[in-house]
C-alpha cells in the first residue's frame, strides 16, 4: 500500500470510529460501574490531588474494580476538567478509541 493509501485509510478509520461512537456525547452516566468509578467516588471527584495520587497507586479498590491507577488518574482529570457532566468524560473516551484505532492500524 502506498503512503497516500495509508493516510487515506487512516483518515477513513478515524471518521468511521467518530461516526460510530459520537452519539455517546449525548449519553449520561450509567448505574453499572460509573458509581464505583466516578459518580459516587469522592476521591475521583476531587480531581488530581496528592491524596488522590496516593490512593490511585497504593489502594486495592475492592471487588467492584481492579488495580489500574492510570484509569483512576484519567477519571480524576476528567472530573477536574468537566466535573460530573458526562459529555466531556465520554468525548475523552472517544478520543482514546480514535487513538487506539490508529495504533492498531
N, C-alpha and C positions, 0 to 999 in steps of 0.2 A: 504494500500500500504506500502511496506517495505521502510526503509530508503534508501536502494540501488535503489529501483524503483523510489523514489522521485528524487534522484540525477540524474539518467539516464533521467528521463522525463524533469528535469530542463535543463540539457545539450542539450537535443533534442530541447526544446523550444528556447534556445539561438541560436542554429545552424539554426533553421528554420527562426528565426527573422533576423539573419545576412544574410542568403542566400536570403531572400525576399527583404531586404532593402539595401543591399550593393551596388547595381548599382547606388544608389543616389550619391555615392562618385564621379562619373564622370559627374554629372549634374552641371549646372550653377545656378545662381540666377534667379528668375522669376520676371515678372513685376507685379504680382498680389498684393502682400503685402511686398515683400522684399525692395522696395524703402522706405516705411514708417519705416520698422524695421531696415534695415541695409544699403543698397547701397546708399541711398540719405539722411541718417541721420548722420549729423556731430557729434552729441553728442555720438552716439553709436560707430562711427568710431574712436573716441578719446580714446577708451578703458576705463578702470575703473579709474576715477578721482574723486576728491572731488565734483566738479561741476556736474559730471555725476551721482554720487550717489544721490545728492540732487535732480537733475532733475528726476531721476527714481522714487523716493519716494514721491515727492511733486507735480508733474505736472500731470494734466489730459491731455492726448495727442490727443485730438481732436476726430473727428468722425471716423477716419480710424483705430484707435487702442483702447485699453482698458487700465484700470489701472491694471498693472501686473508688479510690479517692479522686481520680480525675473527673469522674461523673459528679461527685459531690461538688467539686470546685466549679464545674460548668453550671450546675444548678445555682450555686451561690452567686456566681457572676450574673446569671440571668435575673435572679431576684434583685441584685443590686442595680442592674440596668433597667429592668422592666417592672419591678415589683411583682404583684400577683396578677398581672394582666397576661393571660395565656398567649396572646398573639405573638409577642416577642419571643417567648420560650419556644413556640412552635416554629417560628421562622429561623431561629438558630438551629433547631433540629433539621430543618430543611437544608440549611447550609451545610451541615455535616453530611447529609445524604448526597448532596451535589459533589462535595469533595471526595467522598468515598467512591462514587461512580467514576470520577476521573482517575482516582488512584487505581481502581480495579482495571480500568481501560488501559 
